[in-house]
Amino acid sequence: RLHTMVIHFPIALFIGAFGVELFGLWRRNRDYQHVAHIMLVVGALGAIAAAFLGWFAGGFYLTDRNPILMTHRWLGTLIAVFGVALAWMPARHRKVPERSRTLYWVVLGLMTLAISIQGFLGGTFMHGGIYHLAF
């Protein structure tokens, strides 16, 4: 049951890091890259904890009878793995500043999209099917 409490922190940090990076581009200030990097490191640690707790809550099975749970399980695992890679990328860039940040931006954008899909799947699983967004 701790999974549902822990997930909100990494979600906010990853999406917030994307917003901070965009704000830094808009302001043309590279100082925001350092802030986003700290957010990514803490978000990656939180994502690892959330993924572990999710596996613990759902059982340690490679497949599930429920396709939404299985997709949620594996997408969450990938988010944790790519979260660690994403936290490592800015540190690598600081060592070689002339290196392009294109791959970083692609992974950060895909991470934001994956987290949005993951949240929808988790809500679908926990709140009664695809109609959980009906008002």
N, C-alpha and C positions, 0 to 999 in steps of 0.2 A: 504493500500500500504506500510505501514511501516514494515509489516511482512517480506518482502523480504530483507529489509535492516538489520533487527535485527537478522535474523537466522544465519548469518555467524559467529558471535562472539561465541555463544555457541557451534557451530560445531567445531570451531578451538580449543576451550578450552577443550572440552571433548576428542577429538582425541589427542590433545596435551598432556593432562594429562596421557593418555595411553602411549604415547611415552616417557614422562618423567619418568613414573614408570618403563618402560622397560629399559631405560637408567640407572636408579638407580640400577636396578638388575644387569645389565651388569657391572657397576662400583663397585658394592657391597657397595653402600653408601646409608644409610637410610635417609639422608638429603633431597633427592629428593622426598620422600614420602610427606613431608610437602609442598613442592612446588606444587606437584600434587593435594594435598588436597585443597589448595587455588584456583587452577584452576578449580576444581570441584565445589566449592562453588559459584564462580563467574559464571561458566557455567550453574549451576542449576538456578541461578537467571535469567540469560539470556534466558534459555529454558522456564521458566515460562512466561516471557514477550513475547517470540516468539510464544508460544502456545496460549496465550491470544489474541495476535494480529492476529494469524491465524484463530482462532474462530471468531473474529470480522470481518475479511475480507471475510471469507467463509459463514458467517451466523451461528446462533446458532441453528443448526439442528442436531439431533442425527443420521440421515441417509441422504445420498445424492443419487441422480440419477446416478452420475458418480462414479463408484467403485474405481477409482484411487484417487479421491478427498476424498472419505470416508476413504479409507485405510490411506491416508496421514494425514487426520485429527486425526484419532484415534492413529496411531503410534506416531505422534507428541505429543499427550497428554500423552501417555505412556512414551515417552522419558523424558518429563518434570517431571512426577511423579518419575520415576526411577532415574532421575538426582538428585532429592532432596534426595532420599534414598542413592544414591551413595556418595553424599557429606557428609552424616551423618556417613557412615561406618568408615572412617578413624578416626573420632573423637571418636567413640566407641572403636576402636582398641587401641588408645593411652591410654585409661583408663585401659584396660586389655591387655598389650602387648603380653602376651603368647597366646592369641586367634589367631586362624588360619585366614589367609587372603584369603583363597581359594574362599569363597563366593564373596568377593570383586573383585577378579580377574575375576571370571565368569561374574559378572554383568558388570564390566568395559569392558570386551571383547564383551559381547552381546550388550552393549550400542554403542560401536564403529561400530559393524555390523549394528545395527538398524539405526544409523545415516547415514551410507552409503546407505542403502535401502531407507531411508526417502528422502535423497537428490536426488536419482534417480527418486522417485515418484514425488517429487516436480518439477523436471526438465521435466518429462514426462507431467505433468499437464500444466505447464506454456509454454512449447515450442513445443507443437504440437504432442503429441503422443510418442510412444515408439521409433520412428526413430530420436529423437532429438540428438542422439549421432552419427549419420551418418556424415561422413566427406565429 
